[in-house]
Structure formats: C-alpha cells, structure tokens
Amino acid sequence: MEQKLRRWAAALLAAVLLCCALSVQTLAPGQVMAASQVTVSFHASGSGTEAPAPMSVEQGGQIILPQTQLSSPMGMTDWYFAGWSEHISASVPDYMPGDALYLTRSMDLYAVFTRTPPSVGPGDSPFGQTTQPSQSQPASFTIKTGPHTKYMSGGDDGLFHPSQPLTRAEMAQMLYNIVAERPSRGAGFSDVPSDSWYAPAVNAMAGLGILEGYSDGSFRPNQPITRAESAKALANLIPSGGQPRTFRDVPASHPACAAISAVGSYGLFTGDPNGNFNPDAGFQRAEAAVVFNKLLNRTPDLSAAYSRNLRYFPDVPTSHWAYGQVMEASTTHGHTPTAYGEQWRDVQAEAVPLADGYYRFCGRLYCVSGGQFLRSATQECFTFDAEGRYTTGDTELDERLNALVEQYTNDSMTRDQKLRALYNYCRDSFSYLKRPLVEVGSTGWEPGYASSFLSMGKGNCYSFSSLFCLLARNLGQPAYTVVGGLGKKAAPHGWGEIQLDGTVYLFDPQLEWRYVHDYGYKSHNLFKILQKNAPHIYTKRSGGTP
C-alpha cells in the first residue's frame, strides 16, 4: 500500500512539473518578452448604465479613470454615483473619475453610490461636464475658464522642488493665477513690501478673504503653509454641501475642521492610510499641483508631455509620480476633452531660465543648450538620456560615478579642487593589474574599463585614466581618454586630457601611482600638466581633446 502511494505521488509530481514546463513561454532567438500588462476592470454594481470598458497599461504605467456617470441602481432612484472603490458595497469611494492611477497590479473597481448628489464645482462638474452651481450650493468665487494657463513655475535654479513645502506667498500666487476676481488693494501686511513679487497676489487673496494674516498684522509670506491652512483657503473655492468627511486627527474643535471636511468631501485632499489628515504638516509643491488640478478639473496629457520639448525640471523626471501633474500645472495649453481626460493643443513651451552650459542637479549632470535641457542627445564627449541626465550607457556605473562625485566633492570647492580630489581618489584607491591593451582608434571602451576597475580594485593605465575621465565628465568637464605611447620607445600607455580655459592639460593618475608606490617618488606631479612640461615624452595615437 505504501509503495502504491509513493508511486501515485511521484506520478502526480511529474504531471505537475510537466504542466509547469509547458506553461513557460519559449522565446525565439532575438525575441524580447513583452512588458507585463495590468488591467483595471470596472463593475457597475447594479447600475442601469453599462460600466466602462476595462483599461490596460504596462505595469507601473498610468491611467486616468474615465469621466463617467452611472445611473442609479435599479429600485434606488434617490441614490447617486459617487466614484469607485476596490471593495464591494463600499460607502465611500476610493477614487474619483479623472483620478490618475499608477498601476503595479491588476485590480477591480466597483461603483459606489450615495444618497448625496456629487458636489459640483465652479464651472465644472467632477465628471468633466460643464454645469452651473445650484442656488443651494453657490460658489464663493469664480475660477478662470478657457485655455489651461500655467499657475505654477519652477525656481531660478531650473528645478521645481516637488518635495519642498509650499510657502504662503506661493499659495497666494497660485490662487491669484486661477481666480477671476483680482482686487488691487487688500489688507496691507507689515511684512509684504509693495514692490515684492507676491504683493499683488497676497493683497488680492487677503482682500477676498481667501487667505488670512496673523493677529500681529503680518502675513509671513516665506513661512510654509500647512495642510490645514491650505484647506481653509481652498474651501472658499468649492460649493458647500456634500457628504461630510472626517479624519481621525481633526476633532470637531479644530479651527479648520469644517474646511478640512469640505475639501475631503469634495475629493481635493485624502488622508493617509491610517485615516489622518495631518493638518499641521507642510503642503508639498507636488501635492499642490495634484490638488489644484483636481480643483480645476485638469488632467495631464502624458503623450503630449513626453513628445514635446517642454520646459523640463530635472528633479521631476518622467519617472516621478507627479510628472504629469507638474507638467499640467506648469504648461499653458489649449485642450480638447476626451473620454479619458483631455488632449493638449496649442502648447506653449518655455525656455529654461539658465545660461547654456553644464549643471549638476540632484546629484546628476545636465546640459542646457538654446534654453532647453538636452534630452536623448550627444554634445562633445557627453551623452544625455531621455531624462536629460549624463550617462555612460551603463546605469549601474552611472550610479557609482554619481555617488563618488557626491562623496569627494562639494559646492564650496573650486573646479580644480574638485578635479584634484577625484584624481587623488583614482591614484590612491587602486593597484596595478595587467589588462588587455586598447587598440588604437577604438572607441566606447572607457565604461567597461572603469566598471571592472571599480569592481576589482585593480587595473592598468587605461583603467586609471578611464575612471578619472568619466568622473571629470560627471562634473561637466570635457575629459577625453588618450591611447598613445610613453617614453622614447613609445610604450603603450593611456592617460586623460581636459581642455580648461582654452588650454589642453594632461592627467596621468596611473603613472603618478607608479612613481609613488613603486619608486617612492612623491615629487612627480602628473595632475593638470602641459605636455611641454611633462617629465616624459607622450605620444598621442588616438583619442584625446579634439
């Protein structure tokens, strides 16, 4: 009996393994496996209206929930479609039509119905249909309609600073940019100079009662605005009514409780997973873009944003969670409503407010040329990817180079001090190992030599020079590796060259390493030397500064 059971179990295991093997897709030579697709399926939950068709996207991609209204479920004529939830029979929606979702998995969304009609915003419904507010829910102020004009800008440093808290002055300016009413005079705060860039916006919004100052007569324009203060301001721009929304950390006694409940009910703000609003926390700039886009019923056209040469913020790459929202907020464009949001037209691109040249932002090197960040382009010895970042073509190597530059240099150092620090690192942190010679005229070998050099801790002259040159490029210096000869016999050798201030200098960390480590000579300096002053004969065969 025991033997029969063992034979039966073995047969079953073999069958399972066979099924698994048959289920594995075999790729033909050269065939690439397609990116994984994830799907959102919609369920009407008994509505008399058909649910939207499923939407699919590559894993990690974004979809915009369709601007759809569903009729009441059968026998529930006094119920209204409120949004979507991942849970069956939910009483509060998790997502609203027009929301942007980044999908990492397939999911099912179920229609949520409530007895309270959905709130209608000033000039637009939350479902994309232009309506007028009812007399029972009047809008306090009129929001501009027509072309989608930009209401947010980046800094003079070319960055957007998405994680930086929004200041009270910036909040005033954003409100000023979207509200039609613009009184020229306001409260006149003691710390708001009449010639400051934010004075018109602060005075106007305070004059309308949308923003408040402090009891001491100040406005504190440079102070970060809190989520509670933002809620109080934005509550003035949405109609009253709607189903109250409560948060665990906002008691009824909180001064902004009513406003927080209103913006929560309207779908402008959501709490954290624990049900908290965090009223005293800062209102980040990326979050502000998302909230204002919801208020204005604006949805980003990602295909247009990707394809056009728009103003680009290095700290908001296309992979950033708020990329589309930031582009929507910072780009003036016409729009045509679609089933999934809007299609951009008449896009007004802007130049970057930086002079042409190389810049390090967020630990990466970028290049500005003609008022635009170079993207998917090559200039001199630099190649910039689709995000505008300098790249060697090896993602892992790029990260290691960026980390080394951040470790050994800082903004207080001069150009030459930075180069010297990286040169010393290459000279002192490695040892010699024979490696294959680089053929004269060959190109593209530097990343491979630098990568193995970092991994092994050993390498030859080509390894030393390639790593130093790639680090120098990461600083924005046009460093070139040279394949040539050394001495009267022109023995095979490699070094680096950089043109600084119109003069070509040589850099030879491997030969200086040999003098120091093999011969004990510390007087030989092979950092930034002129060829005519070199202690040896350098014979260039290929490469080097053009």
C-alpha positions in Angstrom: 0.0 0.0 0.0 2.8 2.4 1.0 4.6 1.6 -2.3 1.4 2.4 -4.3 1.1 5.7 -2.5 4.7 6.6 -3.3 4.2 5.7 -7.0 1.0 7.7 -7.1 2.7 10.8 -5.5 5.6 10.5 -7.9 3.3 10.4 -10.9 1.3 13.4 -9.7 4.5 15.4 -9.2 5.8 14.5 -12.6 2.5 15.7 -14.1 2.6 19.0 -12.3 6.2 19.6 -13.4 5.2 18.8 -17.0 2.4 21.3 -16.9 4.6 23.9 -15.5 7.2 23.3 -18.2 4.6 23.5 -20.9 3.3 26.8 -19.5 6.6 28.5 -19.8 6.8 30.6 -22.9 9.8 29.9 -25.1 11.3 32.9 -26.8 12.8 32.6 -30.2 16.4 33.9 -30.7 16.3 37.7 -30.7 12.7 37.8 -29.4 12.1 40.1 -26.4 9.5 39.2 -23.8 6.7 41.8 -23.8 6.3 44.1 -20.8 3.8 42.9 -18.3 0.3 44.3 -18.7 -2.0 45.1 -15.9 -5.7 45.8 -16.2 -8.4 47.7 -14.4 -11.9 46.2 -14.7 -15.0 48.3 -13.8 -18.2 46.9 -12.2 -21.4 48.9 -12.4 -22.7 47.4 -9.1 -26.3 47.0 -10.4 -26.5 50.4 -12.3 -28.7 50.7 -15.2 -25.7 52.1 -17.1 -23.0 49.9 -18.6 -19.7 50.0 -16.8 -16.7 51.5 -18.7 -14.6 49.1 -20.7 -11.5 47.6 -19.0 -8.3 49.6 -19.3 -4.9 48.1 -19.7 -1.4 49.6 -19.3 2.2 48.4 -18.9 3.0 47.5 -15.2 3.9 50.8 -13.5 2.2 52.9 -16.1 -0.6 55.5 -15.5 -4.2 55.5 -16.4 -6.8 58.2 -16.0 -10.1 56.9 -14.7 -12.8 57.6 -17.2 -15.1 60.7 -16.8 -18.2 58.6 -16.5 -21.5 58.9 -14.7 -23.6 55.9 -13.9 -27.3 55.9 -13.3 -28.9 54.8 -10.0 -29.1 51.1 -9.3 -32.5 49.5 -10.0 -35.0 50.4 -7.3 -32.7 53.1 -5.8 -33.8 56.3 -7.6 -32.6 58.6 -4.9 -29.1 57.3 -4.9 -26.2 58.9 -6.9 -22.9 57.6 -8.4 -20.1 58.9 -6.2 -16.9 57.2 -7.6 -15.1 53.9 -7.4 -13.8 51.6 -4.7 -11.7 48.4 -4.6 -14.2 47.0 -2.1 -17.7 45.7 -3.0 -20.6 47.6 -1.3 -18.3 50.4 -0.1 -20.0 53.6 1.3 -17.2 56.0 0.4 -15.3 56.0 -2.9 -11.5 55.5 -3.0 -11.1 57.0 -6.4 -13.0 59.7 -8.4 -13.5 59.9 -12.2 -10.5 61.7 -13.7 -8.1 60.5 -11.0 -4.7 59.3 -12.2 -3.6 55.8 -11.1 -0.2 54.3 -11.4 -0.8 50.5 -11.7 1.5 47.9 -10.3 -1.1 45.2 -10.4 -4.5 44.3 -12.0 -7.5 45.5 -9.9 -11.3 45.5 -9.9 -13.1 48.8 -9.2 -16.7 48.8 -8.0 -19.2 51.7 -8.4 -20.1 53.5 -5.2 -23.5 55.1 -4.7 -24.6 57.5 -2.0 -27.8 59.4 -1.1 -26.0 62.7 -1.5 -25.6 64.1 -5.0 -21.9 64.7 -6.1 -20.7 68.2 -5.4 -20.5 70.5 -8.4 -17.5 72.8 -8.7 -17.4 76.3 -10.0 -18.0 76.0 -13.7 -17.2 72.3 -13.9 -18.6 69.1 -12.6 -16.3 66.5 -11.1 -17.1 64.3 -14.1 -16.0 66.8 -16.8 -19.4 68.2 -17.8 -19.7 71.9 -17.7 -22.5 72.9 -15.3 -23.6 75.8 -13.2 -23.6 75.7 -9.4 -27.1 75.4 -8.0 -28.5 78.2 -5.8 -28.3 75.9 -2.8 -24.6 75.4 -3.4 -23.2 78.7 -4.6 -19.6 79.0 -5.5 -18.0 81.8 -3.5 -15.6 82.9 -6.2 -15.3 82.4 -9.9 -12.4 80.3 -11.3 -10.9 81.2 -14.7 -12.1 79.1 -17.6 -10.8 78.7 -21.2 -7.3 77.7 -22.0 -5.4 75.9 -19.3 -2.9 78.5 -18.3 0.1 77.6 -16.1 -0.3 78.5 -12.5 2.9 77.1 -11.1 6.6 77.8 -12.0 9.9 76.4 -11.1 12.8 78.2 -9.4 15.5 80.3 -11.0 17.8 77.3 -10.5 15.9 75.3 -13.1 14.3 73.0 -10.6 10.7 72.5 -9.5 11.4 71.3 -5.9 8.5 68.9 -5.8 9.0 67.8 -2.1 9.6 71.3 -0.8 6.8 72.8 1.3 4.7 75.4 -0.5 5.1 78.9 1.1 2.2 81.2 2.0 3.4 83.6 -0.8 3.5 80.8 -3.3 0.0 79.7 -2.3 -1.3 83.2 -2.7 0.3 83.4 -6.2 -1.3 80.1 -7.3 -4.7 81.2 -6.1 -4.2 84.6 -7.8 -3.4 82.8 -11.0 -6.7 80.8 -11.1 -9.3 83.2 -9.5 -11.0 85.7 -11.8 -11.5 88.3 -9.1 -8.4 90.4 -8.6 -8.9 93.4 -6.3 -5.9 95.7 -6.5 -5.9 96.5 -2.8 -6.0 94.3 0.2 -5.2 94.2 3.9 -1.7 95.7 3.6 0.5 93.5 5.8 3.5 94.8 7.6 5.9 92.2 6.1 4.6 92.4 2.5 6.6 95.1 0.7 4.7 96.8 -2.1 7.4 96.0 -4.6 7.7 92.3 -3.7 6.7 89.8 -6.4 4.0 88.3 -4.2 2.4 91.6 -3.0 -0.4 91.8 -5.6 -1.4 88.1 -5.0 -1.2 88.3 -1.2 -3.2 91.6 -1.0 -5.8 90.3 -3.5 -6.4 87.0 -1.8 -6.5 88.6 1.6 -8.9 91.2 0.3 -11.2 88.5 -0.9 -11.0 86.7 2.4 -9.5 83.5 0.8 -6.2 83.8 2.8 -5.8 85.2 6.3 -3.0 87.0 8.0 -1.9 86.9 11.7 -3.1 89.0 14.7 0.2 90.9 14.7 -0.5 92.4 11.3 1.9 90.1 9.5 1.3 87.6 6.7 4.6 85.7 6.9 5.0 85.1 3.2 8.0 82.9 3.4 6.6 80.6 6.0 5.4 77.1 4.8 1.7 76.9 4.6 0.1 73.9 6.4 -2.4 71.5 5.0 -5.0 72.9 7.4 -4.3 76.5 6.1 -4.5 75.2 2.5 -7.8 73.5 3.2 -9.3 76.7 4.6 -8.2 78.7 1.6 -9.4 76.1 -1.0 -12.7 75.6 0.9 -13.7 79.1 -0.3 -13.5 77.9 -4.0 -15.8 74.9 -3.8 -19.6 74.7 -3.2 -21.0 73.9 0.2 -22.7 70.7 1.0 -21.7 67.1 0.2 -21.2 64.2 2.5 -19.0 65.2 5.5 -15.6 63.7 5.5 -13.9 63.1 8.9 -10.3 62.4 9.8 -9.0 60.8 13.0 -6.7 63.6 13.8 -9.1 66.5 13.1 -11.6 66.8 16.1 -14.7 68.9 15.8 -12.9 71.6 17.9 -10.2 72.1 15.4 -10.4 75.6 13.9 -10.2 74.2 10.3 -12.5 71.2 10.9 -15.3 72.4 8.7 -12.9 73.4 5.9 -11.0 70.1 6.1 -14.3 68.2 6.0 -15.4 70.2 2.9 -12.2 69.6 0.9 -12.1 66.0 1.9 -15.8 65.5 0.8 -15.0 67.3 -2.5 -12.1 64.9 -3.1 -9.4 67.5 -3.1 -7.5 66.0 -0.2 -7.2 62.5 1.0 -5.9 61.3 4.3 -3.0 58.8 5.0 -3.6 55.1 5.2 -4.4 55.5 8.9 -7.2 57.9 8.3 -5.3 61.0 9.4 -5.3 64.4 7.6 -2.0 65.7 9.2 -3.3 69.3 9.4 0.0 70.7 10.7 2.2 69.1 8.1 3.5 71.1 5.2 1.8 71.2 1.8 4.4 69.9 -0.7 4.6 71.6 -4.1 3.9 68.3 -6.0 0.9 67.7 -3.8 -0.3 71.2 -4.5 -0.2 70.5 -8.3 -2.3 67.4 -7.8 -4.9 69.2 -5.6 -5.2 72.3 -7.9 -5.6 70.1 -11.0 -8.4 68.3 -9.2 -10.0 71.7 -8.3 -9.6 72.9 -11.9 -10.7 69.6 -13.4 -7.5 69.4 -15.4 -5.8 66.1 -16.4 -2.4 65.7 -17.9 -1.9 64.6 -21.5 1.1 62.4 -20.9 1.7 61.6 -24.5 1.9 65.3 -25.3 4.1 66.0 -22.4 6.5 63.2 -23.4 6.7 64.1 -27.0 7.0 67.9 -26.9 10.1 69.8 -26.0 8.5 71.4 -22.9 10.3 73.1 -20.1 11.9 70.3 -18.2 12.6 70.0 -14.5 15.5 67.7 -13.7 14.0 67.0 -10.2 10.7 65.9 -11.8 11.8 63.2 -14.4 9.2 61.3 -16.3 9.5 58.5 -13.7 8.4 60.9 -10.9 5.0 60.0 -9.5 3.7 63.6 -10.1 5.4 64.2 -13.5 2.1 64.6 -15.5 0.5 66.7 -12.8 3.5 69.1 -12.6 3.5 69.4 -16.4 -0.2 70.2 -16.4 0.3 72.8 -13.7 3.4 74.5 -15.3 2.4 74.4 -19.0 0.0 76.7 -20.8 -2.1 74.8 -23.4 -5.4 74.5 -25.1 -7.3 71.3 -24.5 -10.0 69.1 -26.0 -12.0 66.9 -23.6 -11.7 63.1 -24.2 -13.2 60.0 -22.7 -10.1 59.7 -20.5 -9.4 63.3 -19.7 -8.1 65.8 -22.2 -5.9 66.2 -25.3 -3.5 69.1 -25.3 -3.3 71.5 -28.2 -1.6 74.9 -28.9 1.1 74.0 -26.3 3.3 77.0 -25.2 6.7 75.7 -24.5 9.1 77.8 -22.3 12.8 78.2 -22.3 14.8 77.2 -19.2 15.9 80.3 -17.2 19.5 79.1 -17.3 22.5 80.0 -19.4 23.9 77.4 -21.8 26.3 75.0 -20.1 26.6 72.1 -17.8 24.8 71.9 -14.4 24.6 69.4 -11.6 21.2 68.9 -10.2 20.1 66.3 -7.7 23.4 64.5 -8.0 23.3 64.3 -11.8 24.8 66.3 -14.6 22.5 68.1 -17.1 23.2 70.3 -20.1 21.3 73.4 -21.1 21.5 74.4 -24.8 19.4 77.0 -26.5 17.2 77.4 -23.5 16.3 73.7 -23.3 17.7 70.7 -21.4 19.3 68.3 -23.8 17.5 65.0 -23.9 18.4 62.0 -25.9 21.3 63.9 -27.4 25.1 64.0 -27.6 27.3 67.0 -27.2 31.1 66.9 -27.1 32.0 63.8 -25.1 28.7 63.8 -23.2 25.6 61.7 -23.9 22.3 62.7 -22.2 19.4 60.3 -21.9 15.7 60.8 -22.3 15.6 62.4 -18.8 18.3 64.8 -19.7 20.9 63.2 -17.5 24.5 62.5 -18.4 25.0 58.8 -18.9 27.8 56.4 -19.8 25.3 53.9 -21.1 25.7 51.7 -18.0 23.0 52.5 -15.4 24.9 50.8 -12.6 28.1 52.6 -13.4 26.3 55.9 -13.6 25.1 55.5 -10.1 28.5 54.6 -8.8 30.1 57.6 -10.5 27.4 59.9 -9.2 27.9 58.6 -5.7 31.7 59.1 -5.9 31.3 62.7 -7.1 28.9 63.5 -4.3 31.3 61.8 -1.8 34.6 63.5 -2.8 33.4 67.0 -3.9 31.1 69.7 -2.6 29.8 73.1 -3.8 32.4 75.1 -1.7 35.3 73.6 -3.8 36.7 75.2 -6.9 36.8 73.4 -10.2 40.4 72.4 -9.8 39.9 71.3 -6.2 37.1 69.0 -7.3 39.2 67.6 -10.1 42.2 67.1 -7.8 40.0 65.3 -5.2 38.8 62.8 -7.9 42.3 62.5 -9.3 43.7 61.6 -5.9 40.9 59.1 -5.4 41.8 57.3 -8.7 45.5 57.4 -7.9 45.4 56.2 -4.3 42.5 53.8 -4.1 43.6 51.1 -6.6 46.5 48.9 -7.5 48.0 47.8 -10.8 46.9 44.8 -12.8 47.8 43.9 -16.3 44.8 44.2 -18.6 44.4 43.9 -22.4 45.8 46.8 -24.4 43.3 49.2 -26.1 43.6 49.2 -29.8 44.4 52.4 -31.5 41.3 54.0 -32.9 38.8 52.0 -30.8 36.0 53.9 -29.0 33.5 53.2 -26.3 35.9 51.2 -24.2 36.1 53.5 -21.2 32.9 52.4 -19.3 33.9 48.8 -19.4 37.4 49.5 -18.1 36.1 51.9 -15.4 33.4 49.4 -14.3 35.8 46.5 -13.9 38.3 48.8 -12.2 35.7 49.7 -9.5 34.7 46.1 -9.1 38.2 44.5 -8.9 40.1 47.4 -7.3 42.9 46.8 -9.8 43.6 47.8 -13.4 46.1 49.2 -15.9 46.8 52.7 -17.2 43.6 52.6 -19.3 41.6 51.7 -16.2 43.0 54.6 -14.2 42.5 57.1 -16.9 39.0 56.0 -18.0 37.7 56.2 -14.4 39.2 59.6 -13.8 37.9 61.0 -17.2 34.3 59.6 -16.5 34.4 61.2 -13.1 35.5 64.5 -14.6 32.7 64.4 -17.1 30.3 63.9 -14.3 31.5 67.3 -13.1 30.8 68.8 -16.5 34.4 68.9 -17.7 35.1 67.6 -21.2 37.6 64.9 -20.3 38.9 62.6 -23.0 41.0 59.4 -22.7 44.1 59.0 -24.9 45.6 55.9 -26.4 49.2 56.5 -27.1 52.8 55.8 -26.1 55.2 56.8 -23.3 58.9 57.5 -23.4 61.4 57.3 -26.2 60.2 53.8 -27.2 56.5 54.9 -27.1 55.5 52.0 -24.9 51.7 51.5 -25.0 50.1 53.9 -22.5 46.8 55.6 -21.7 46.1 59.0 -19.9 43.5 61.7 -19.8 43.2 65.2 -21.4 40.9 68.1 -20.5 40.8 71.5 -22.1 40.5 74.1 -19.4 40.2 77.8 -20.2 41.3 77.2 -23.7 44.4 75.1 -22.8 44.8 71.3 -23.0 46.2 69.7 -19.9 47.3 66.1 -19.3 46.3 63.9 -16.3 48.1 60.6 -15.7 46.9 59.1 -12.4 48.4 55.6 -13.1 51.9 56.8 -13.8 51.9 59.0 -10.7 50.7 56.0 -8.8 53.7 54.0 -10.1 56.1 56.7 -9.0 54.6 56.9 -5.5 54.0 53.2 -4.9 56.9 51.6 -6.8 59.7 54.1 -6.5 58.7 56.3 -3.6 58.9 59.5 -5.6 56.4 62.0 -4.3 57.7 65.0 -6.2 56.3 63.9 -9.5 53.0 65.7 -10.2 51.1 64.5 -13.2 47.9 66.4 -12.4 47.0 69.1 -14.9 50.3 69.4 -16.6 51.2 70.9 -20.0 52.7 68.4 -22.5 55.8 70.5 -22.9 56.4 70.3 -19.2 55.8 66.6 -18.9 58.8 64.6 -17.5 58.3 62.1 -20.3 57.5 62.0 -23.9 53.8 61.5 -24.5 52.9 60.2 -28.0 49.2 60.5 -28.8 47.9 57.9 -31.3 44.1 58.3 -30.9 41.6 59.9 -28.6 42.2 63.0 -26.5 40.9 66.5 -26.7 39.7 67.4 -30.2 
